[in-house]
C-alpha cells in the first residue's frame, strides 16, 4: 500500500523518524493514525527506550512548542521537572512491561505557562506481538486542577474561619433544625453534635429564659425574618455567660429559604462594663470639663456635657465613633505611637490640637489613663481647653520672631550705611554728618511704618517726612498723586533714595536757591496696578551737570536696579535733576531677598 504523506495526518515528524509510520501503517490502518493525530490531547509516540518520535499538532500547541525538531529523538523524561521524573520513569517501565502506565503531575510548557497533566502510556505491538512503540496520551487538566485546588482551599478557609472566629456559628435547615455547629460551640458547651442537633440546644439554655427564646426563634422561623436575641448559655463548667445571637435566612434562586446561618457572640464582659460605665457616667455627666470614655476597639462609650460644650458634637453624633478621626486630632506623635505609649505606660498627658464641629481649632491639655472594666480595657480621658493660652503663646512667638527679623535687618542696613558713608567721607565730620542724616532718615521711615503696624506706608507720607527731615519745611515742594500704599521693604528702600535726593537738592540743587522748587508726582504705571512710578523734578536751581565723582547717593540710585522692590533712574537736565523711581507694590511675587546693602559692589574713591 502506498504510504500517505505524513503531514496529511496532522502529525509532526522529521525525516529521521519517518520510519515510525512504516511500522505503524502495517499494524494500524490510516484511519487509526489519523484519529491519533487529530486528538485534542497531546499524543506522542515513543520508542521502546522512551525517546520521542512523533507528536501531533495539537500537542505541539498545548506545549507551546514551535518546532518538533527540538523534541525529536530526545528522552521524554527530560521534559519533566526533577521531582516528577521518578513517576515518569515508573510509567515508562510499566508500559514497557505490557501494562498501562499512569500518573498526574505539574509541568510547564516550553514558554513557561504552568499546566497540570493526566498522562497514560500504552504499549504498541506489531503483528508478531513484538513491542515496537509506547503510545503516550497527555491530557491538559489544568482547569480541573485549579477548580479542585480552589474548592479545597475554599473548604480549608471556611473551616479555619468557622472554627477560629470568636463567635459560635451554626446552621439550621428551613424548619429551624440545627444541622451544624463550629468547634467553638462544642468547646464552650462540652457537648457533641448528636446531643445538639435538631432542637437539642435548648438543654444548655437558662431555664428562666428558654421559653422566651424558643417562642421568638420559632416566630422568626415561621415568618422568615432575621432573628436576634440575648440570653445566657451554660458552659461546660456549669457557669452561665450572656450571648448576643443573630440568625439570617439564606434563600435560593426561587426565594425559598434554603437554610439558616446564625452566630452567638459572648457579651458578658460588655454587659458588666456597660453597667459600670453607666454608674461612672452619672458621676461625670455634670462636669464642665470634657471627659471621654472610649474603648480601644469600639470607639467612644461616654461623652459628657463638657465635651458637647467644648467640641460641639452631641452624644448621638459621637457614641461608637473614633474620636481621633472625628476631631481630626493632631499631635507630635502619630496616632499609632500615642496608642502604643498609652497601652504600655497606662497613662499619657500632653497637648492636642483638635477641630470642633464648627471647624474651630481647639487646643486641649489632655490627660489619658487606661482602666480595666471586666476583661476589657478602656481609656478615660479628660480635656481642658487651653486654646486662648495657646493663641497667646503663638502671638508672643510671632512677635518675638518678627522683632528678631526686623532688628536683624535694621542692623544690617545701619551697618551698610555706616560702611558706605565712611567710604565716601573725607573727614570724620563729613562721616558724622552723613551717617547721622541717613540714620535720621531711616528712623523717620520706621516711624511711618510703625504707625501702620508695618503693613505699609503712604507714598505721600514717605516723601513728606524725608524732605522735612532734610529741608525743614515743605514750602518749596509740590506733592501730587493718589493715595497709594507701598510695602514695608519697598518703603525703606524708597526712603534711602529720597534722603539722598533731598540732601543733594538742599546742598547743590533747587533747594539751595531762593527761587528753586521741587515737584514730586506719582501714579500707577499704565496697565499695571502692581507698580507705581514716582518722578522727582527740580526746577529753578543752579545749572547741573553729571558729577565726575560718584558719591553714595548716585551709587545708590544707579545700582537700584538690583533692589528687589524698586529701580531708579536719574538724569541731569538743564532745568535741574530728574529722578524716576518705579516701585513694585506686590511683595508676594518677589523672591525673598535680604535688605539692600548699599556697600555692595560700590567703587572706592
Rosetta blueprint (number, residue, H / E / L):
1 X L
2 X L
3 X L
4 X L
5 X L
6 X H
7 X H
8 X H
9 X H
10 X L
11 X E
12 X E
13 X L
14 X L
15 X H
16 X H
17 X H
18 X L
19 X H
20 X H
21 X H
22 X H
23 X H
24 X H
25 X H
26 X H
27 X H
28 X L
29 X L
30 X H
31 X H
32 X H
33 X H
34 X H
35 X H
36 X H
37 X H
38 X L
39 X L
40 X L
41 X L
42 X E
43 X E
44 X E
45 X E
46 X E
47 X L
48 X L
49 X L
50 X L
51 X E
52 X E
53 X E
54 X E
55 X E
56 X E
57 X H
58 X H
59 X H
60 X H
61 X H
62 X H
63 X L
64 X L
65 X L
66 X L
67 X L
68 X H
69 X H
70 X H
71 X L
72 X L
73 X L
74 X L
75 X E
76 X H
77 X H
78 X H
79 X H
80 X L
81 X L
82 X H
83 X H
84 X H
85 X H
86 X H
87 X H
88 X H
89 X H
90 X H
91 X H
92 X H
93 X H
94 X H
95 X H
96 X H
97 X L
98 X L
99 X L
100 X L
101 X E
102 X E
103 X E
104 X E
105 X E
106 X E
107 X L
108 X L
109 X L
110 X L
111 X L
112 X L
113 X L
114 X L
115 X L
116 X E
117 X E
118 X E
119 X E
120 X E
121 X E
122 X E
123 X E
124 X E
125 X E
126 X L
127 X L
128 X L
129 X L
130 X L
131 X E
132 X E
133 X E
134 X E
135 X E
136 X E
137 X E
138 X E
139 X E
140 X E
141 X L
142 X H
143 X H
144 X H
145 X H
146 X H
147 X H
148 X H
149 X H
150 X H
151 X H
152 X H
153 X H
154 X H
155 X H
156 X H
157 X H
158 X H
159 X H
160 X H
161 X H
162 X H
163 X H
164 X H
165 X L
166 X L
167 X L
168 X E
169 X E
170 X E
171 X E
172 X E
173 X L
174 X L
175 X L
176 X L
177 X L
178 X E
179 X E
180 X E
181 X E
182 X L
183 X H
184 X H
185 X H
186 X H
187 X H
188 X H
189 X H
190 X L
191 X L
192 X L
193 X H
194 X H
195 X H
196 X H
197 X L
198 X E
199 X L
200 X H
201 X H
202 X H
203 X H
204 X H
205 X E
206 X L
207 X L
208 X L
209 X L
210 X H
211 X H
212 X H
213 X H
214 X H
215 X H
216 X H
217 X H
218 X H
219 X H
220 X H
221 X H
222 X H
223 X H
224 X L
225 X L
226 X L
227 X E
228 X E
229 X E
230 X E
231 X E
232 X E
233 X E
234 X E
235 X L
236 X L
237 X L
238 X L
239 X L
240 X E
241 X E
242 X E
243 X E
244 X E
245 X E
246 X E
247 X E
248 X E
249 X E
250 X E
251 X E
252 X L
253 X L
254 X L
255 X L
256 X L
257 X E
258 X E
259 X E
260 X E
261 X E
262 X E
263 X E
264 X E
265 X E
266 X E
267 X L
268 X H
269 X H
270 X H
271 X H
272 X H
273 X H
274 X H
275 X H
276 X H
277 X H
278 X H
279 X H
280 X H
281 X H
282 X H
283 X H
284 X H
285 X L
286 X L
287 X L
288 X L
289 X L
290 X E
291 X E
292 X E
293 X E
294 X E
295 X E
296 X L
297 X L
298 X L
299 X E
300 X E
301 X E
302 X E
303 X E
304 X L
305 X H
306 X H
307 X H
308 X H
309 X H
310 X H
311 X H
312 X L
313 X L
314 X L
315 X H
316 X H
317 X H
318 X H
319 X L
320 X L
321 X L
322 X L
323 X H
324 X H
325 X H
326 X H
327 X L
328 X L
329 X L
330 X E
331 X L
332 X L
333 X L
334 X L
335 X H
336 X H
337 X H
338 X H
339 X H
340 X H
341 X H
342 X H
343 X H
344 X H
345 X H
346 X L
347 X E
348 X E
349 X E
350 X E
351 X E
352 X E
353 X E
354 X E
355 X E
356 X L
357 X L
358 X L
359 X L
360 X L
361 X E
362 X E
363 X E
364 X E
365 X E
366 X E
367 X E
368 X E
369 X E
370 X E
371 X E
372 X E
373 X E
374 X L
375 X L
376 X E
377 X E
378 X E
379 X E
380 X E
381 X E
382 X E
383 X E
384 X E
385 X E
386 X L
387 X H
388 X H
389 X H
390 X H
391 X H
392 X H
393 X H
394 X H
395 X H
396 X H
397 X H
398 X H
399 X H
400 X H
401 X H
402 X H
403 X H
404 X H
405 X H
406 X H
407 X H
408 X H
409 X H
410 X H
411 X H
412 X H
413 X H
414 X H
415 X H
416 X H
417 X H
418 X H
419 X H
420 X H
421 X H
422 X H
423 X H
424 X L
425 X L
426 X L
427 X L
428 X H
429 X H
430 X H
431 X H
432 X H
433 X H
434 X H
435 X H
436 X H
437 X H
438 X H
439 X H
440 X H
441 X H
442 X H
443 X H
444 X H
445 X H
446 X H
447 X H
448 X H
449 X H
450 X H
451 X H
452 X L
453 X L
454 X L
455 X L
456 X L
457 X E
458 X E
459 X H
460 X H
461 X H
462 X H
463 X H
464 X H
465 X H
466 X H
467 X H
468 X H
469 X H
470 X H
471 X H
472 X L
473 X L
474 X L
475 X L
476 X L
477 X E
478 X E
479 X E
480 X E
481 X E
482 X L
483 X L
484 X L
485 X E
486 X E
487 X L
488 X H
489 X H
490 X H
491 X H
492 X H
493 X H
494 X H
495 X H
496 X H
497 X H
498 X H
499 X H
500 X H
501 X H
502 X H
503 X H
504 X H
505 X H
506 X H
507 X H
508 X L
509 X L
510 X H
511 X H
512 X H
513 X L
514 X L
515 X L
516 X L
517 X E
518 X E
519 X E
520 X E
521 X E
522 X E
523 X E
524 X E
525 X E
526 X L
527 X L
528 X E
529 X E
530 X E
531 X E
532 X E
533 X E
534 X E
535 X E
536 X E
537 X E
538 X E
539 X E
540 X L
541 X L
542 X L
543 X L
544 X L
545 X L
546 X L
547 X L
548 X L
549 X L
550 X L
551 X L
552 X H
553 X H
554 X H
555 X H
556 X H
557 X H
558 X H
559 X L
560 X H
561 X H
562 X H
563 X L
564 X L
565 X L
566 X E
567 X E
568 X E
569 X E
570 X E
571 X E
572 X E
573 X E
574 X L
575 X L
576 X E
577 X E
578 X E
579 X E
580 X E
581 X E
582 X E
583 X E
584 X E
585 X L
586 X L
587 X L
588 X L
589 X L
590 X L
591 X L
592 X L
593 X L
594 X L
595 X L
596 X L
597 X L
598 X L
599 X L
600 X L
601 X L
602 X L
603 X L
604 X L
605 X L
